[in-house]
Amino acid sequence: MAVILAQRGGPDIETWPPPAYPGCVHVSFICTGNICRSPIAAAVFRSHVDDAGLTDKVTITSAGTGSWHIGEPCDPRAAAVLRARDYPVEHVATRVNAEHLNADLLLAADAGHIDALIGLGVPPERARLLRSFDPDAPLDAEVPDPYYGAEGGFDEVLAMIEAAMPRLLDWVRERV
């Protein structure tokens, strides 16, 4: 069973967790193979962080819970939707490792990823669903895996991820 921490406006968002390094925050995006959802999220968030002038204060990583795609670039359909919106497309897939597990905040695409992170020893209060930062999404909303779907699924995933970015950026600003 997944632990989903997402009380909008509650203490989870306002006070948790303190940054591991004062003035710096590490956010890691997690999905299954690290070729679709998490690289899209990392690229979009990196753009928001850069635009906010916080590049030197935020570490952004992404990883997959599985090892199927280690060393591969992001899915060509993911790269296409990122390029269409002028987001950077520089990615090599990796599996979750100690660097990711030590992030201040691990943002999972779905509840299965939260279960996997908790199983790897991540305290539940540091693992959240990415869409929990979208004020218009249900608290347990997930980012669906577009890998086996039609190409339009990647556009939908990008829109879901973009909707979460303003509040995620606010969360980071409160900690740097």
SEKOLPA-619824 format. One line per 3 residues: number of its first residue (from 1); their letters; for each residue x, y, z of N, C-alpha, C, O. Coordinates in steps of 0.05 Angstrom, whole numbers. Layout:
<nodes>
NUM> a> X,Y,Z,X,Y,Z,X,Y,Z,X,Y,Z | ... .
</nodes>
This chain:
<nodes>
1> mav> 17,-24,0,0,0,0,18,25,0,37,26,15 | 11,44,-16,28,68,-19,21,88,3,-2,90,12 | 40,102,12,36,124,30,37,149,13,58,155,1 .
4> ila> 16,163,12,14,187,-5,11,211,13,-10,215,25 | 31,227,14,31,251,31,25,275,13,41,283,-4 | 2,287,17,-5,309,-1,-27,326,11,-48,329,-2 .
7> qrg> -23,337,33,-43,355,45,-38,383,33,-20,397,42 | -54,391,15,-50,417,2,-52,439,24,-72,441,38 | -31,455,25,-30,477,44,-25,468,73,-24,485,91 .
10> gpd> -22,442,77,-18,432,104,12,430,111,29,440,96 | 18,419,134,46,419,143,65,404,124,89,410,124 | 55,383,110,73,369,92,86,388,71,109,384,64 .
13> iet> 70,406,62,80,425,41,96,448,54,116,457,43 | 87,457,77,98,481,88,124,477,104,142,494,103 | 128,454,117,151,452,135,168,428,130,190,425,142 .
16> wpp> 161,410,113,175,385,109,190,384,83,180,397,64 | 212,371,79,233,367,99,252,391,98,252,405,78 | 269,394,118,289,415,115,310,406,95,314,382,93 .
19> pay> 323,424,81,342,416,61,366,402,74,374,408,96 | 378,382,59,401,368,69,425,386,71,442,383,89 | 427,405,54,449,425,54,437,452,54,422,459,35 .
22> pgc> 442,469,74,430,495,75,435,511,49,457,512,39 | 413,522,38,415,537,14,414,521,-11,413,532,-33 | 413,494,-9,411,477,-33,389,456,-29,384,447,-6 .
25> vhv> 375,450,-50,354,430,-49,359,410,-72,365,418,-94 | 355,384,-66,357,363,-86,330,351,-90,318,340,-72 | 319,353,-115,294,341,-122,299,319,-143,313,324,-163 .
28> sfi> 289,295,-138,293,273,-157,265,263,-166,247,258,-150 | 263,260,-192,238,250,-205,241,221,-211,261,212,-222 | 221,205,-204,223,176,-206,199,165,-222,176,172,-218 .
31> ctg> 206,147,-241,185,132,-256,195,104,-259,212,95,-244 | 185,89,-279,191,61,-281,218,56,-295,236,44,-284 | 221,66,-320,245,60,-335,263,84,-339,285,81,-351 .
34> nic> 255,107,-330,270,132,-333,275,140,-362,296,150,-369 | 254,135,-379,256,144,-407,232,160,-415,232,172,-437 | 211,162,-399,187,177,-407,181,199,-386,188,222,-389 .
37> rsp> 167,191,-365,156,210,-346,177,225,-330,177,250,-329 | 196,211,-318,215,226,-301,234,243,-317,241,265,-307 | 244,236,-341,260,255,-355,245,279,-365,255,301,-367 .
40> iaa> 219,275,-372,202,298,-379,200,317,-355,204,341,-358 | 194,306,-332,191,323,-308,217,337,-301,216,361,-294 | 239,323,-303,265,336,-296,271,359,-316,281,380,-307 .
43> avf> 266,355,-342,272,376,-361,254,400,-357,263,423,-358 | 228,395,-352,209,417,-347,217,432,-322,217,457,-322 | 223,418,-300,230,431,-275,256,446,-278,259,468,-267 .
46> rsh> 276,435,-292,301,449,-296,296,476,-310,309,496,-303 | 279,476,-329,272,501,-343,260,521,-324,267,545,-325 | 242,512,-307,229,530,-287,250,541,-267,250,564,-260 .
49> vdd> 267,523,-258,288,531,-239,307,551,-251,314,571,-239 | 315,546,-276,333,565,-290,320,592,-294,332,612,-289 | 295,592,-302,280,617,-306,277,632,-280,276,657,-281 .
52> agl> 276,618,-258,273,631,-232,300,640,-220,301,652,-199 | 322,635,-235,348,643,-225,358,626,-202,374,635,-186 | 349,601,-200,356,584,-177,374,561,-186,378,542,-170 .
55> tdk> 386,562,-209,402,540,-220,423,530,-201,426,506,-198 | 437,548,-188,459,540,-170,449,531,-142,466,524,-126 | 423,532,-137,413,525,-111,396,499,-112,387,490,-91 .
58> vti> 393,488,-135,375,464,-138,389,443,-154,399,448,-177 | 391,419,-143,400,395,-158,376,380,-167,358,374,-152 | 375,374,-193,352,359,-205,362,333,-217,380,334,-234 .
61> tsa> 351,311,-208,359,285,-219,333,270,-226,311,277,-218 | 337,248,-241,314,230,-246,325,202,-248,349,197,-254 | 308,183,-244,316,154,-244,291,137,-248,268,146,-244 .
64> gtg> 296,112,-255,275,92,-257,278,71,-235,299,66,-224 | 256,58,-229,256,37,-209,265,11,-222,274,-8,-208 | 264,9,-248,273,-15,-263,299,-10,-278,308,13,-281 .
67> swh> 311,-31,-288,337,-29,-301,336,-34,-331,357,-36,-344 | 312,-35,-343,310,-42,-371,324,-23,-390,334,-31,-411 | 324,2,-383,334,23,-403,359,37,-394,365,58,-405 .
70> ige> 374,26,-375,398,40,-366,416,46,-389,422,29,-406 | 426,71,-390,444,80,-411,430,91,-436,444,101,-454 | 404,88,-438,390,97,-462,381,126,-460,378,136,-437 .
73> pcd> 377,139,-482,365,166,-482,335,164,-475,325,142,-474 | 322,186,-471,294,185,-466,279,175,-491,290,177,-514 | 255,165,-487,239,155,-509,237,177,-531,233,200,-524 .
76> pra> 238,170,-556,237,190,-578,211,207,-577,211,230,-584 | 189,195,-567,164,210,-565,165,230,-543,155,252,-545 | 179,223,-521,183,242,-499,201,265,-508,196,288,-503 .
79> aav> 222,258,-523,240,278,-533,226,297,-552,231,321,-552 | 208,286,-568,193,303,-588,175,323,-573,174,346,-582 | 160,315,-552,143,334,-539,159,355,-524,151,378,-522 .
82> lra> 183,347,-514,200,367,-500,211,387,-520,210,411,-515 | 220,377,-543,231,396,-563,210,414,-574,215,438,-579 | 185,404,-577,163,420,-587,157,444,-569,146,464,-578 .
85> rdy> 164,442,-543,159,463,-524,185,477,-516,185,492,-496 | 206,472,-530,233,484,-525,245,477,-498,259,493,-487 | 239,453,-489,253,443,-465,278,429,-473,279,418,-495 .
88> pve> 298,428,-456,323,414,-462,318,384,-463,302,373,-448 | 333,371,-481,330,341,-484,359,330,-482,371,323,-502 | 368,328,-457,394,316,-452,389,296,-430,385,303,-407 .
91> hva> 390,270,-436,383,250,-416,396,223,-422,397,215,-445 | 405,210,-401,414,182,-402,400,168,-379,404,176,-356 | 385,147,-385,370,133,-365,388,120,-344,409,109,-350 .
94> trv> 378,121,-319,392,107,-297,372,95,-279,348,101,-280 | 381,77,-262,364,65,-241,368,80,-215,390,91,-210 | 348,79,-198,350,92,-172,375,82,-157,380,58,-156 .
97> nae> 391,101,-147,415,94,-131,416,112,-107,398,127,-101 | 438,111,-93,441,126,-67,438,156,-72,426,169,-55 | 447,166,-94,444,195,-99,415,203,-99,408,223,-87 .
100> hln> 398,188,-113,370,194,-114,357,190,-86,340,206,-78 | 364,168,-73,351,162,-47,358,182,-26,343,185,-7 | 379,197,-30,386,218,-10,375,246,-17,381,265,-4 .
103> adl> 359,247,-38,347,273,-46,329,283,-23,318,268,-8 | 326,310,-23,308,322,-3,279,315,-9,263,312,9 | 273,312,-35,246,306,-43,247,287,-67,261,293,-87 .
106> lla> 233,264,-65,231,245,-88,203,246,-98,184,240,-83 | 199,254,-123,173,257,-134,167,233,-153,180,230,-174 | 148,217,-145,141,193,-159,119,198,-179,100,214,-174 .
109> ada> 120,184,-202,99,186,-222,74,172,-213,52,181,-218 | 77,150,-199,53,135,-189,58,122,-162,81,122,-152 | 37,112,-151,38,100,-124,57,76,-122,69,71,-102 .
112> ghi> 59,61,-144,78,39,-144,107,47,-140,123,33,-128 | 113,71,-150,140,81,-147,145,90,-118,167,86,-107 | 124,100,-105,127,107,-77,132,82,-61,149,82,-43 .
115> dal> 117,61,-67,121,35,-53,150,26,-56,162,17,-37 | 160,28,-81,187,19,-86,207,36,-70,227,25,-59 | 203,62,-70,222,80,-55,222,74,-25,243,72,-13 .
118> igl> 198,70,-14,196,64,14,209,37,20,222,33,40 | 206,18,1,219,-8,4,249,-6,3,263,-23,14 | 260,15,-9,289,20,-10,298,36,13,322,43,15 .
121> gvp> 280,43,32,288,56,56,283,86,57,291,100,76 | 270,97,36,264,126,36,242,131,57,221,118,56 | 246,150,75,224,156,94,200,166,79,202,181,60 .
124> per> 176,156,86,152,164,71,148,194,68,136,202,48 | 157,209,87,153,238,85,170,251,64,166,275,57 | 190,237,52,206,248,31,198,239,3,209,248,-17 .
127> arl> 178,221,2,169,210,-24,140,220,-28,122,215,-12 | 135,233,-51,108,244,-56,101,239,-85,119,235,-102 | 76,238,-91,67,238,-119,72,265,-131,66,286,-119 .
130> lrs> 83,265,-155,88,290,-169,63,307,-172,65,332,-168 | 41,295,-178,17,311,-183,5,322,-157,-15,337,-158 | 16,314,-134,6,326,-109,12,356,-108,1,371,-92 .
133> fdp> 30,365,-126,36,394,-127,17,409,-147,19,433,-149 | 0,394,-160,-20,407,-178,-45,413,-162,-59,394,-153 | -51,439,-158,-74,445,-141,-101,437,-152,-121,436,-137 .
136> dap> -102,430,-178,-127,422,-190,-131,392,-193,-151,382,-202 | -110,377,-185,-111,348,-188,-121,335,-161,-116,347,-140 | -133,312,-162,-140,298,-137,-114,292,-122,-92,289,-134 .
139> lda> -116,289,-96,-92,285,-80,-77,260,-87,-52,258,-84 | -90,239,-97,-77,214,-104,-73,211,-135,-68,189,-144 | -73,234,-149,-70,233,-178,-42,224,-186,-22,232,-174 .
142> evp> -41,207,-206,-16,197,-216,-11,207,-244,-29,217,-258 | 14,206,-253,21,212,-280,22,185,-295,39,168,-289 | 3,180,-313,1,153,-326,26,149,-344,37,167,-355 .
145> dpy> 33,123,-347,55,116,-364,47,117,-393,29,102,-401 | 59,135,-409,50,137,-438,65,117,-456,60,116,-480 | 83,101,-445,101,84,-461,86,66,-481,94,65,-504 .
148> yga> 65,53,-472,51,34,-490,27,47,-504,13,34,-519 | 22,72,-498,-2,86,-510,4,100,-536,26,97,-547 | -15,115,-544,-13,131,-569,5,155,-564,10,163,-541 .
151> egg> 14,167,-585,32,190,-583,20,213,-567,34,228,-553 | -6,217,-569,-19,239,-555,-16,236,-525,-19,256,-510 | -11,212,-515,-7,208,-486,17,224,-475,16,232,-452 .
154> fde> 37,228,-492,60,243,-483,53,273,-479,63,286,-461 | 36,283,-496,27,311,-493,11,314,-467,14,333,-453 | -6,294,-461,-22,295,-437,-4,293,-412,-8,308,-393 .
157> vla> 16,276,-413,35,274,-391,50,300,-387,53,309,-364 | 59,312,-408,73,338,-406,54,359,-393,63,374,-376 | 29,360,-401,10,379,-389,7,374,-359,5,393,-344 .
160> mie> 5,349,-351,2,342,-323,26,351,-307,24,363,-285 | 49,347,-318,74,354,-305,77,384,-303,84,395,-282 | 71,398,-325,73,428,-324,54,440,-304,61,460,-291 .
163> aam> 31,427,-300,11,438,-280,22,437,-251,13,452,-234 | 40,418,-246,51,415,-219,75,434,-214,82,437,-191 | 87,445,-234,112,459,-231,110,485,-215,128,490,-198 .
166> prl> 90,502,-218,90,527,-201,91,521,-171,106,535,-157 | 75,503,-161,75,497,-132,101,483,-124,110,487,-102 | 112,466,-141,137,453,-135,159,475,-133,176,474,-115 .
169> ldw> 159,494,-151,179,515,-150,175,532,-125,195,540,-113 | 150,537,-117,145,551,-91,157,535,-68,169,546,-50 | 153,508,-68,164,491,-47,194,494,-45,205,497,-23 .
172> vre> 207,495,-68,237,498,-69,245,525,-59,263,528,-43 | 231,546,-68,238,574,-59,237,576,-29,253,591,-17 | 218,563,-16,216,564,13,240,551,27,243,555,51 .
175> rv> 256,536,13,277,520,25,305,529,17,325,519,27 | 307,548,-1,334,558,-8,339,586,2,360,598,-3 .
</nodes>
